[in-house]
Amino acid sequence: MELLTSQKFKKYLETFSNSLCLDNYGEVKIINLNEELENNFFTNIKNNSFLGLINIFKSRLERGNCLGLNIPMPSTTNTDQQERSVNPSFIAPFQEFECSQLNLDTYISYAKLDAFTQLEEVDFNQALDAYLEQQHLTALLIAGWNGKQKAGTSDPTTHKLGEDTTKGWLQRIRENAQDKVIAEEQSYTSKKALIKTALAKIEEPFKSKGNLVAICGRDIFSDEDLAITSLDLTDNNQMMIAQKTIGGLKAIYCPYFPSNALLITSLDNISLYVHTGTIRKFLEQNPAKDRLEIYNSMSVDFIIEDYRAVALIENATINENKE
């Protein structure tokens, strides 16, 4: 790390002046985010093109009741014969969230930090924050879509998509709503036929609510389907939306979603619960590897609010007959 970079990095750390924990040598070790910095972190999450569309719930408790979905049901009652009562049929069944620690660790090389310093048009603090934000959001999306189990110590060499870090949204569906999943390998004549098959697994009134979307893997979308929401080549987590509806639904592609899968649900049925006060950073310079290492952790849970409003098809292929 060059001298000027070191000076700018020390000024960067001053932005955390109310949250720093120093070791005996005056070096920064741990940043426990105060309320302001924690709110900034949540704002960054909501700025993501996909995460900004789902529920991000902050909880003061590690464990608690999920909010669920609620569709009011019209009714009639002959009160001469019986009393009126609230019909609970379409209030989400009771379930709980339980947040646990997920590590979002990363590093940045001294060479990259030096590059932030050398370019006059680049603000060092903003560039470093943007880089770290992208890394953290990427890790959240990878875990949310691909997590299958939580190992005591995860192994990224054999689980390259964080399958052993937590239980993500799709795994929740596999375990808690097996009747909503088609997992066997199957070929469909068109994307419309695929979506029609999935919709058959969603019951009323959720099917007719009007806010269902089809989250499609890369192999389900074709190039002509896609429209980039914004041309930001620095955004590694950019969601793409189909130019036309597919099977009557708005179709989207989200990074790290399984390539041959389809999930139909409403975006308000997908939630990330975060235990407030658990977001921590540990910064450590590693001169032996010429890099700054950032150990970031937070306690989270990935939740599907109501399994009656989901359908998941995996291992699907599309063989459209094009004349």
PyMOL commands that set and color helices and strands:
alter all, ss='L'
color gray80, all
select helices_A, chain A and resi 3-16+35-46+51-53+110-118+124-146+169-176+178-180+191-199+206-208+223-225+267-269+287-289+307-309
alter helices_A, ss='H'
color red, helices_A
select strands_A, chain A and resi 20-22+28-32+55-59+63-65+96-98+100-103+106-109+148-150+165-167+181-182+186-188+212-216+226-228+240-242+250-253+262-266+270-275+280-286+291-304+311-313+316-318
alter strands_A, ss='S'
color yellow, strands_A
deselect
rebuild
show_as cartoon
